[in-house]
Amino acid sequence: AQAMMKLPGWGGTGFMTKECLSDAMFTEVLFDCIDKNTWSPCGPGARRGLNWLHDRPADHNQKDHFFLEEMKELFVLCGQRFDREFMPVPGVQFDLHAVQFALCEIYKYQKVLNKEGRPRSGYSQSRVNRSEV
């Protein structure tokens, strides 16, 4: 990730790098990488999700390792329950990147629930083919 962020178009906040690496986790290239559950890029939505969980302002900022440590703690806590109650799910692995993704989604949900913003896209039930449900 650090090398990617130095490339033109990938730097700045590291969001594009995070997205690319998160997608690569589902390929043969990174599927079994050795740091899969010890490192994950923490995107801005995940940071806001952690801030919400810890009752901090959404824009509270810390160094990357601070948020990584909080994600790892959450991974251990969630993993213990997830493995016991929901696994095994064929083809699905609960990993640190899933925590990062879920934190971002939690923040988006809370933002709408608390009327602090609106979702980027909506859901139209009329588009759903009922035979597929």
Phi and psi restraints in degrees (value plus and minus 20) as a CYANA .aco file:
   2 GLN   PHI     -83.3   -43.3
   2 GLN   PSI     -59.1   -19.1
   3 ALA   PHI     -88.5   -48.5
   3 ALA   PSI     -61.0   -21.0
   4 MET   PHI     -82.4   -42.4
   4 MET   PSI     -60.9   -20.9
   5 MET   PHI     -86.6   -46.6
   5 MET   PSI     -36.0     4.0
   6 LYS   PHI    -103.5   -63.5
   6 LYS   PSI     -32.9     7.1
   7 LEU   PHI     -97.3   -57.3
   7 LEU   PSI     127.1   167.1
   8 PRO   PHI     -77.2   -37.2
   8 PRO   PSI     111.9   151.9
   9 GLY   PHI      67.8   107.8
   9 GLY   PSI     -26.6    13.4
  10 TRP   PHI    -132.5   -92.5
  10 TRP   PSI     -27.8    12.2
  11 GLY   PHI    -102.2   -62.2
  11 GLY   PSI    -159.0  -119.0
  12 GLY   PHI      49.0    89.0
  12 GLY   PSI    -140.3  -100.3
  13 THR   PHI    -100.2   -60.2
  13 THR   PSI     -33.8     6.2
  14 GLY   PHI      64.7   104.7
  14 GLY   PSI     -13.7    26.3
  15 PHE   PHI     -82.2   -42.2
  15 PHE   PSI     -65.0   -25.0
  16 MET   PHI     -84.8   -44.8
  16 MET   PSI     -58.6   -18.6
  17 THR   PHI     -81.8   -41.8
  17 THR   PSI     -65.3   -25.3
  18 LYS   PHI     -79.0   -39.0
  18 LYS   PSI     -65.9   -25.9
  19 GLU   PHI     -82.2   -42.2
  19 GLU   PSI     -64.7   -24.7
  20 CYS   PHI     -83.3   -43.3
  20 CYS   PSI     -66.0   -26.0
  21 LEU   PHI     -87.1   -47.1
  21 LEU   PSI     -57.5   -17.5
  22 SER   PHI     -82.1   -42.1
  22 SER   PSI     -61.7   -21.7
  23 ASP   PHI     -86.2   -46.2
  23 ASP   PSI     -59.1   -19.1
  24 ALA   PHI     -86.0   -46.0
  24 ALA   PSI     -40.0     0.0
  25 MET   PHI     -84.0   -44.0
  25 MET   PSI     -38.4     1.6
  26 PHE   PHI    -115.2   -75.2
  26 PHE   PSI     -11.5    28.5
  27 THR   PHI    -130.1   -90.1
  27 THR   PSI     148.1   188.1
  28 GLU   PHI     -81.1   -41.1
  28 GLU   PSI     -47.6    -7.6
  29 VAL   PHI     -81.9   -41.9
  29 VAL   PSI     -65.8   -25.8
  30 LEU   PHI    -139.9   -99.9
  30 LEU   PSI     -14.9    25.1
  31 PHE   PHI     -76.5   -36.5
  31 PHE   PSI     -60.2   -20.2
  32 ASP   PHI    -133.7   -93.7
  32 ASP   PSI      12.2    52.2
  33 CYS   PHI     -82.6   -42.6
  33 CYS   PSI     131.0   171.0
  34 ILE   PHI     -91.9   -51.9
  34 ILE   PSI     -41.6    -1.6
  35 ASP   PHI    -126.3   -86.3
  35 ASP   PSI       3.1    43.1
  36 LYS   PHI     -75.4   -35.4
  36 LYS   PSI     -56.5   -16.5
  37 ASN   PHI    -133.0   -93.0
  37 ASN   PSI      -4.6    35.4
  38 THR   PHI    -141.6  -101.6
  38 THR   PSI     -32.4     7.6
  39 TRP   PHI    -165.5  -125.5
  39 TRP   PSI     118.9   158.9
  40 SER   PHI    -172.1  -132.1
  40 SER   PSI     118.9   158.9
  41 PRO   PHI     -85.2   -45.2
  41 PRO   PSI     117.3   157.3
  42 CYS   PHI    -126.8   -86.8
  42 CYS   PSI      82.7   122.7
  43 GLY   PHI     -92.2   -52.2
  43 GLY   PSI     152.4   192.4
  44 PRO   PHI     -81.4   -41.4
  44 PRO   PSI     -56.8   -16.8
  45 GLY   PHI     -87.2   -47.2
  45 GLY   PSI     -59.6   -19.6
  46 ALA   PHI     -86.1   -46.1
  46 ALA   PSI     -58.2   -18.2
  47 ARG   PHI     -81.9   -41.9
  47 ARG   PSI     -63.8   -23.8
  48 ARG   PHI     -85.3   -45.3
  48 ARG   PSI     -56.8   -16.8
  49 GLY   PHI     -83.3   -43.3
  49 GLY   PSI     -63.1   -23.1
  50 LEU   PHI     -83.7   -43.7
  50 LEU   PSI     -61.9   -21.9
  51 ASN   PHI     -81.5   -41.5
  51 ASN   PSI     -59.9   -19.9
  52 TRP   PHI     -84.0   -44.0
  52 TRP   PSI     -65.2   -25.2
  53 LEU   PHI     -80.3   -40.3
  53 LEU   PSI     -54.2   -14.2
  54 HIS   PHI    -118.3   -78.3
  54 HIS   PSI      -6.8    33.2
  55 ASP   PHI      36.6    76.6
  55 ASP   PSI      23.0    63.0
  56 ARG   PHI    -129.4   -89.4
  56 ARG   PSI     141.1   181.1
  57 PRO   PHI     -78.6   -38.6
  57 PRO   PSI     125.1   165.1
  58 ALA   PHI     -75.9   -35.9
  58 ALA   PSI     -55.3   -15.3
  59 ASP   PHI    -111.5   -71.5
  59 ASP   PSI     -10.6    29.4
  60 HIS   PHI     -76.4   -36.4
  60 HIS   PSI     112.2   152.2
  61 ASN   PHI    -144.6  -104.6
  61 ASN   PSI     125.6   165.6
  62 GLN   PHI    -162.9  -122.9
  62 GLN   PSI     155.6   195.6
  63 LYS   PHI     -87.1   -47.1
  63 LYS   PSI     136.4   176.4
  64 ASP   PHI     -72.8   -32.8
  64 ASP   PSI     -63.5   -23.5
  65 HIS   PHI     -83.6   -43.6
  65 HIS   PSI     -48.7    -8.7
  66 PHE   PHI     -81.8   -41.8
  66 PHE   PSI     -70.3   -30.3
  67 PHE   PHI     -88.2   -48.2
  67 PHE   PSI     -55.9   -15.9
  68 LEU   PHI     -81.3   -41.3
  68 LEU   PSI     -64.0   -24.0
  69 GLU   PHI     -82.7   -42.7
  69 GLU   PSI     -59.8   -19.8
  70 GLU   PHI     -85.9   -45.9
  70 GLU   PSI     -58.5   -18.5
  71 MET   PHI     -85.0   -45.0
  71 MET   PSI     -60.0   -20.0
  72 LYS   PHI     -85.1   -45.1
  72 LYS   PSI     -59.6   -19.6
  73 GLU   PHI     -82.0   -42.0
  73 GLU   PSI     -64.2   -24.2
  74 LEU   PHI     -85.2   -45.2
  74 LEU   PSI     -58.9   -18.9
  75 PHE   PHI     -78.7   -38.7
  75 PHE   PSI     -65.0   -25.0
  76 VAL   PHI     -84.4   -44.4
  76 VAL   PSI     -67.3   -27.3
  77 LEU   PHI     -82.2   -42.2
  77 LEU   PSI     -68.1   -28.1
  78 CYS   PHI     -89.2   -49.2
  78 CYS   PSI     -59.1   -19.1
  79 GLY   PHI     -81.8   -41.8
  79 GLY   PSI     -58.3   -18.3
  80 GLN   PHI     -80.8   -40.8
  80 GLN   PSI     -65.6   -25.6
  81 ARG   PHI     -95.4   -55.4
  81 ARG   PSI     -62.3   -22.3
  82 PHE   PHI     -79.9   -39.9
  82 PHE   PSI     -67.8   -27.8
  83 ASP   PHI     -82.4   -42.4
  83 ASP   PSI     -58.0   -18.0
  84 ARG   PHI     -94.5   -54.5
  84 ARG   PSI     -60.1   -20.1
  85 GLU   PHI    -121.4   -81.4
  85 GLU   PSI     -45.2    -5.2
  86 PHE   PHI    -142.1  -102.1
  86 PHE   PSI     -32.4     7.6
  87 MET   PHI    -117.7   -77.7
  87 MET   PSI     136.1   176.1
  88 PRO   PHI    -108.7   -68.7
  88 PRO   PSI     121.2   161.2
  89 VAL   PHI    -130.1   -90.1
  89 VAL   PSI      96.3   136.3
  90 PRO   PHI     -73.8   -33.8
  90 PRO   PSI     107.8   147.8
  91 GLY   PHI      60.1   100.1
  91 GLY   PSI     -19.0    21.0
  92 VAL   PHI    -136.4   -96.4
  92 VAL   PSI     111.4   151.4
  93 GLN   PHI    -139.2   -99.2
  93 GLN   PSI     110.4   150.4
  94 PHE   PHI    -103.6   -63.6
  94 PHE   PSI     101.6   141.6
  95 ASP   PHI    -160.6  -120.6
  95 ASP   PSI     157.9   197.9
  96 LEU   PHI     -81.6   -41.6
  96 LEU   PSI     -52.3   -12.3
  97 HIS   PHI     -88.2   -48.2
  97 HIS   PSI     -50.7   -10.7
  98 ALA   PHI     -86.0   -46.0
  98 ALA   PSI     -56.3   -16.3
  99 VAL   PHI     -83.8   -43.8
  99 VAL   PSI     -65.3   -25.3
 100 GLN   PHI     -78.5   -38.5
 100 GLN   PSI     -66.2   -26.2
 101 PHE   PHI     -84.0   -44.0
 101 PHE   PSI     -65.4   -25.4
 102 ALA   PHI     -83.8   -43.8
 102 ALA   PSI     -57.9   -17.9
 103 LEU   PHI     -81.3   -41.3
 103 LEU   PSI     -60.4   -20.4
 104 CYS   PHI     -83.8   -43.8
 104 CYS   PSI     -64.4   -24.4
 105 GLU   PHI     -86.7   -46.7
 105 GLU   PSI     -57.7   -17.7
 106 ILE   PHI     -81.5   -41.5
 106 ILE   PSI     -63.6   -23.6
 107 TYR   PHI     -83.1   -43.1
 107 TYR   PSI     -64.5   -24.5
 108 LYS   PHI     -79.8   -39.8
 108 LYS   PSI     -62.0   -22.0
 109 TYR   PHI     -83.4   -43.4
 109 TYR   PSI     -68.2   -28.2
 110 GLN   PHI     -83.6   -43.6
 110 GLN   PSI     -57.8   -17.8
 111 LYS   PHI     -79.6   -39.6
 111 LYS   PSI     -64.0   -24.0
 112 VAL   PHI     -91.8   -51.8
 112 VAL   PSI     -64.5   -24.5
 113 LEU   PHI     -77.7   -37.7
 113 LEU   PSI     -60.3   -20.3
 114 ASN   PHI    -109.1   -69.1
 114 ASN   PSI      -9.8    30.2
 115 LYS   PHI      36.0    76.0
 115 LYS   PSI      18.4    58.4
 116 GLU   PHI    -120.0   -80.0
 116 GLU   PSI     -18.7    21.3
 117 GLY   PHI     153.8   193.8
 117 GLY   PSI    -195.4  -155.4
 118 ARG   PHI    -153.1  -113.1
 118 ARG   PSI     139.0   179.0
 119 PRO   PHI     -88.5   -48.5
 119 PRO   PSI     131.8   171.8
 120 ARG   PHI     -86.0   -46.0
 120 ARG   PSI     -58.8   -18.8
 121 SER   PHI    -152.5  -112.5
 121 SER   PSI     135.2   175.2
 122 GLY   PHI    -125.9   -85.9
 122 GLY   PSI     154.7   194.7
 123 TYR   PHI    -138.7   -98.7
 123 TYR   PSI     105.1   145.1
 124 SER   PHI    -130.0   -90.0
 124 SER   PSI      91.6   131.6
 125 GLN   PHI     -84.2   -44.2
 125 GLN   PSI     -46.9    -6.9
 126 SER   PHI     -86.0   -46.0
 126 SER   PSI     -40.3    -0.3
 127 ARG   PHI     -99.6   -59.6
 127 ARG   PSI     -34.7     5.3
 128 VAL   PHI     -97.2   -57.2
 128 VAL   PSI     108.4   148.4
 129 ASN   PHI    -100.9   -60.9
 129 ASN   PSI      88.7   128.7
 130 ARG   PHI     -77.4   -37.4
 130 ARG   PSI     -46.7    -6.7
 131 SER   PHI     -91.4   -51.4
 131 SER   PSI     -37.3     2.7
 132 GLU   PHI    -111.3   -71.3
 132 GLU   PSI     -31.3     8.7
